[in-house]
Each structure stands twice: as structure tokens, then as C-alpha cells.
Amino acid sequence: MKLKKLTASLMVAGAGLFSQGAQALVTVDGVTWDPNSAFDFIAQTTLFEQVATVAGQTIEGYGSISLFNLQNPDSFCPGCELTFHFYNYVLDSSITGTVGEAFNFTGGVIDVFVSARNFDATNIATATDGTLFLRLVGADVDADTFTLEGTLTTNSTIGSQIAGQGTGFLNVTGGSAATYFNTNGQVGGTDILYTSSFQPLATPVVTGGNTFTHGGTAEISGDSRAVPEPSVMALMGIGLAGLGLSRRRKV
């Protein structure tokens, strides 16, 4: 009789723990979100970057995440911030600057960091400090070697510079939140879709030994999942161990 009561109690407790875990918000390094939200996962960013026009040149950029599942930083990251740094995107072929011209990149990495709030758009170091939250690597979804594809949309009168937009897919390969976002839910089993637009800045930003001539926005979308907390699994393990001991004693 005692064994039956113990078993029933463990089942009820376990069900309660997993029910709470499935409904609870997820928090990683101070960043909180709801994996079951209708807007999961959507992030919007501001960015600053270099552009490339000659084959073999790479682009680099940085910025901050302003919305996460349509929540502002005070909601998703109280007292902290999410920033990012992208690099190692290599231009495949030289471009002439003609409106409507396509361009393609290979490679590419985007690192997302969580840190105390200190982002300064004139200082790239403030976008690359803190804890690595996610590492995203460019993915070639259609086997053409390209991980970022774009189009030149116009020529600006500011410095007669180009403006454009780009799209690419990303795989999650690391970071403290990797387990939650490595869902393979996008095209070709990738994890995240990345789209961006860029246009020239009136005053380029010189930081980190490089000159960033363009600013813009980017949208990142995908899906995240709730992962059972290790503490919940540990409690269930303790309960099952207790059940085993009780059964041996009964015998």
C-alpha cells in the first residue's frame, strides 16, 4: 500500500514539474522569452557594416537587438542587452554598383552576445563583449556554395554609395542558448533565416581599426523550444531512485 502511494505521489509530482516546465518562460544568462509565443522566434536589429565590391573582400559588421519576439529590452533582457558581430562573409564576384545587380557571399559567422547594457554604436568593442549567447554560421541551402545573396536597390547621393538588401540562412553551432535554438526548423534543416538592408551613413564610423560606411536593419526569424530544466530531471531521478529503494525493501 505504501509503495502504491509513493508511486502515485511521484507521478503527480513529476507531471506537475513537467507541466510547469512546459508552460514556463525560458531564461538564459538573463535573457527571457516564451518558446510558445506566436512570435517565437523573431528578432529585429540595428546594424553598422562595411561593404565589399571586389571579389574576395569580406564584410564585417555589428549592432544591437532592439526587439526579441516583439518585446523590448526592458522585457526580454532587464538590465542587460543582446548585441552581435558578423564577419567572414566573402564576396564571390566583383560588383559594378548597377541598381538591380545581384551579389553573393560565401562563409559567414554571426556571434550574439549578452552583457550589461553598454552598447555604443561608435565602438565595436561594446558589441562583442559579454557571454556568447549564440553562434550562427552561414548555411548553403541550395548547394551553390552561397550563404548570403542580395541585390543592390539604389545608389545614394551621399558619397554616391550603394544601398541594398540581403538574405541568408544560418545554423546554430554554439553559445549558451544553442540548445534552445538548434531546431532545424528552417529551409534545408537550417535553424534561422536572416534578412537585412543597408544604406550609406552620412558620417562613417571608425572603430576597431576599421571604417564602417553603412547602417541598416536586420530581421532574424526561426523557432525555439523549451528544454526541461536539469533540476527537474534531477528531481525526477531522485524520486525514481527512492521508488527503487522502496521496492527492494518491499521485496
C-alpha positions as CSV (number, residue, x, y, z in Angstrom):
1,M,0.0,0.0,0.0
2,K,2.8,2.4,0.9
3,L,4.5,1.6,-2.4
4,K,1.4,2.4,-4.4
5,K,1.0,5.7,-2.5
6,L,4.7,6.6,-3.2
7,T,4.3,5.7,-6.9
8,A,1.2,7.9,-7.2
9,S,2.8,10.8,-5.4
10,L,5.9,10.6,-7.7
11,M,3.7,10.5,-10.8
12,V,1.7,13.5,-9.7
13,A,4.8,15.5,-8.7
14,G,6.6,14.6,-11.9
15,A,3.6,15.6,-14.0
16,G,3.4,18.9,-12.2
17,L,7.0,19.6,-12.7
18,F,7.0,18.9,-16.4
19,S,3.7,20.8,-16.8
20,Q,5.3,23.8,-15.2
21,G,8.4,23.4,-17.3
22,A,6.4,23.3,-20.5
23,Q,4.5,26.5,-19.6
24,A,7.3,28.5,-18.0
25,L,9.3,31.2,-19.7
26,V,12.9,30.3,-20.6
27,T,15.7,32.3,-19.2
28,V,19.4,32.0,-20.3
29,D,22.0,34.4,-19.0
30,G,19.3,37.0,-18.1
31,V,17.5,36.8,-21.5
32,T,13.9,35.6,-21.0
33,W,11.4,34.6,-23.7
34,D,8.4,32.4,-24.3
35,P,9.0,29.5,-26.7
36,N,5.3,29.1,-27.1
37,S,4.7,32.7,-28.2
38,A,3.1,33.2,-31.6
39,F,6.1,35.5,-32.3
40,D,8.7,32.9,-31.4
41,F,11.3,33.4,-32.7
42,I,11.6,36.9,-34.2
43,A,14.3,39.4,-33.5
44,Q,14.9,42.9,-35.1
45,T,18.2,44.7,-35.0
46,T,20.1,47.8,-36.0
47,L,23.5,47.3,-37.6
48,F,26.6,49.0,-38.9
49,E,28.8,47.4,-41.5
50,Q,31.4,47.6,-44.2
51,V,30.5,46.8,-47.8
52,A,32.5,44.8,-50.4
53,T,32.7,45.4,-54.1
54,V,35.7,43.4,-55.2
55,A,35.8,39.6,-55.3
56,G,37.5,38.1,-52.2
57,Q,36.7,41.1,-50.0
58,T,35.0,40.3,-46.7
59,I,32.3,42.2,-44.9
60,E,32.1,42.8,-41.2
61,G,29.5,44.5,-39.0
62,Y,28.0,44.8,-35.6
63,G,24.8,46.0,-33.9
64,S,22.2,45.5,-31.2
65,I,19.0,43.6,-31.0
66,S,16.1,46.0,-30.3
67,L,13.2,43.6,-30.3
68,F,13.0,39.9,-29.3
69,N,9.7,38.2,-30.0
70,L,8.3,41.8,-30.3
71,Q,9.4,42.5,-26.7
72,N,11.7,45.5,-26.0
73,P,14.9,45.0,-24.0
74,D,13.3,46.0,-20.7
75,S,11.0,43.0,-21.1
76,F,13.3,40.3,-22.6
77,C,16.6,41.4,-21.0
78,P,16.1,43.6,-17.9
79,G,19.4,45.2,-17.0
80,C,21.2,43.5,-19.9
81,E,21.4,43.7,-23.7
82,L,21.9,41.4,-26.8
83,T,24.4,42.6,-29.3
84,F,26.0,40.9,-32.3
85,H,29.1,40.8,-34.5
86,F,29.2,39.3,-38.1
87,Y,32.3,38.6,-40.1
88,N,34.0,36.3,-42.6
89,Y,31.4,36.7,-45.3
90,V,33.4,36.6,-48.6
91,L,32.2,38.3,-51.8
92,D,32.1,35.8,-54.6
93,S,32.3,38.1,-57.6
94,S,33.1,41.8,-58.1
95,I,30.1,44.1,-58.5
96,T,29.8,47.3,-60.6
97,G,27.2,49.1,-58.5
98,T,24.4,48.9,-61.0
99,V,20.9,49.1,-59.5
100,G,19.3,45.6,-59.5
101,E,22.7,43.8,-59.7
102,A,22.9,40.6,-57.7
103,F,25.7,39.7,-55.3
104,N,26.7,36.6,-53.4
105,F,28.8,35.7,-50.4
106,T,30.2,32.5,-49.0
107,G,31.1,31.7,-45.4
108,G,29.9,33.9,-42.6
109,V,29.6,33.9,-38.9
110,I,27.3,35.8,-36.6
111,D,28.1,35.9,-32.9
112,V,25.4,37.1,-30.5
113,F,26.4,38.3,-27.0
114,V,24.6,39.1,-23.8
115,S,26.1,41.6,-21.5
116,A,25.4,44.5,-19.1
117,R,24.0,47.5,-21.0
118,N,26.8,49.4,-22.5
119,F,26.3,49.4,-26.3
120,D,27.8,52.4,-28.1
121,A,27.3,52.5,-31.9
122,T,30.6,54.2,-32.3
123,N,32.6,51.4,-30.5
124,I,32.5,47.9,-31.9
125,A,34.0,46.5,-28.7
126,T,30.7,47.2,-26.9
127,A,29.0,44.8,-29.3
128,T,31.5,41.9,-28.8
129,D,31.8,41.8,-25.0
130,G,29.9,39.6,-22.6
131,T,28.8,36.0,-22.8
132,L,28.4,34.2,-26.2
133,F,24.6,33.6,-26.4
134,L,24.5,32.2,-29.9
135,R,27.0,31.4,-32.6
136,L,25.4,31.3,-36.1
137,V,27.2,30.0,-39.2
138,G,26.1,30.8,-42.8
139,A,24.4,27.8,-44.5
140,D,24.3,26.8,-48.1
141,V,20.8,25.6,-48.5
142,D,20.7,25.1,-52.3
143,A,24.2,23.7,-52.9
144,D,25.5,26.6,-54.9
145,T,28.2,27.5,-52.2
146,F,26.5,30.8,-51.4
147,T,25.4,31.6,-47.8
148,L,24.2,35.2,-48.3
149,E,22.6,36.5,-51.5
150,G,21.5,40.0,-52.2
151,T,20.5,42.8,-54.6
152,L,21.6,46.4,-55.0
153,T,18.5,48.5,-54.6
154,T,19.7,52.0,-55.3
155,N,22.7,54.4,-55.5
156,S,22.7,57.0,-52.7
157,T,23.5,60.7,-53.3
158,I,25.6,60.5,-50.1
159,G,29.0,59.7,-51.4
160,S,27.5,58.1,-54.4
161,Q,27.4,54.8,-52.5
162,I,25.4,51.7,-53.0
163,A,22.4,50.5,-50.9
164,G,20.9,47.0,-51.0
165,Q,19.4,44.1,-49.2
166,G,20.5,40.5,-48.5
167,T,19.1,37.2,-47.4
168,G,20.7,34.0,-45.9
169,F,20.1,31.0,-43.7
170,L,22.1,30.2,-40.6
171,N,22.9,27.1,-38.5
172,V,23.2,27.3,-34.7
173,T,26.6,25.9,-33.7
174,G,27.3,27.2,-30.2
175,G,26.6,29.6,-27.4
176,S,24.8,29.3,-24.0
177,A,21.4,29.2,-25.7
178,A,22.3,26.9,-28.5
179,T,20.2,24.0,-27.2
180,Y,17.0,26.1,-27.4
181,F,17.5,27.4,-31.0
182,N,19.1,24.5,-32.7
183,T,15.8,23.2,-34.0
184,N,16.5,22.6,-37.7
185,G,13.1,24.1,-38.5
186,Q,14.1,26.3,-41.4
187,V,14.7,25.6,-45.1
188,G,17.1,22.7,-45.7
189,G,17.2,21.8,-42.0
190,T,18.8,25.1,-41.1
191,D,17.8,27.0,-37.9
192,I,17.4,30.7,-38.7
193,L,16.5,33.0,-41.6
194,Y,18.5,36.3,-41.8
195,T,17.4,39.3,-43.9
196,S,19.0,42.7,-43.9
197,S,19.0,46.0,-45.7
198,F,21.8,48.6,-45.7
199,Q,22.4,52.1,-46.9
200,P,25.4,54.6,-46.6
201,L,25.9,56.6,-43.4
202,A,26.4,60.3,-43.8
203,T,29.3,60.0,-41.4
204,P,31.2,56.7,-41.4
205,V,32.1,55.1,-38.1
206,V,35.8,54.4,-37.4
207,T,36.2,51.8,-34.7
208,G,38.3,48.7,-34.0
209,G,40.8,49.7,-36.8
210,N,38.1,49.6,-39.5
211,T,35.7,52.0,-41.1
212,F,32.1,51.2,-41.2
213,T,30.4,53.1,-44.0
214,H,26.9,51.7,-43.9
215,G,24.0,51.3,-41.5
216,G,20.8,49.4,-41.7
217,T,18.5,46.9,-40.1
218,A,18.2,43.1,-39.9
219,E,15.5,40.6,-39.1
220,I,16.2,37.1,-37.7
221,S,13.5,34.5,-37.5
222,G,13.2,30.8,-36.6
223,D,11.8,28.8,-33.8
224,S,12.9,27.9,-30.3
225,R,12.0,25.1,-28.0
226,A,11.6,24.6,-24.3
227,V,14.2,22.3,-22.9
228,P,13.5,20.6,-19.5
229,E,15.5,22.1,-16.7
230,P,18.3,19.9,-15.4
231,S,16.9,20.5,-11.9
232,V,13.6,19.0,-12.9
233,M,15.4,15.9,-14.4
234,A,17.4,15.6,-11.2
235,L,14.3,15.7,-9.0
236,M,12.7,13.0,-11.1
237,G,15.9,10.9,-10.9
238,I,15.9,11.2,-7.1
239,G,12.2,10.2,-7.0
240,L,12.8,7.2,-9.2
241,A,15.8,6.2,-7.1
242,G,13.6,6.4,-4.0
243,L,11.0,4.3,-5.7
244,G,13.6,1.6,-6.5
245,L,14.8,1.5,-2.9
246,S,11.2,1.2,-1.6
247,R,10.5,-1.6,-4.0
248,R,13.6,-3.5,-2.8
249,R,12.6,-3.1,0.8
250,K,9.1,-4.3,0.0
251,V,10.6,-7.5,-1.5
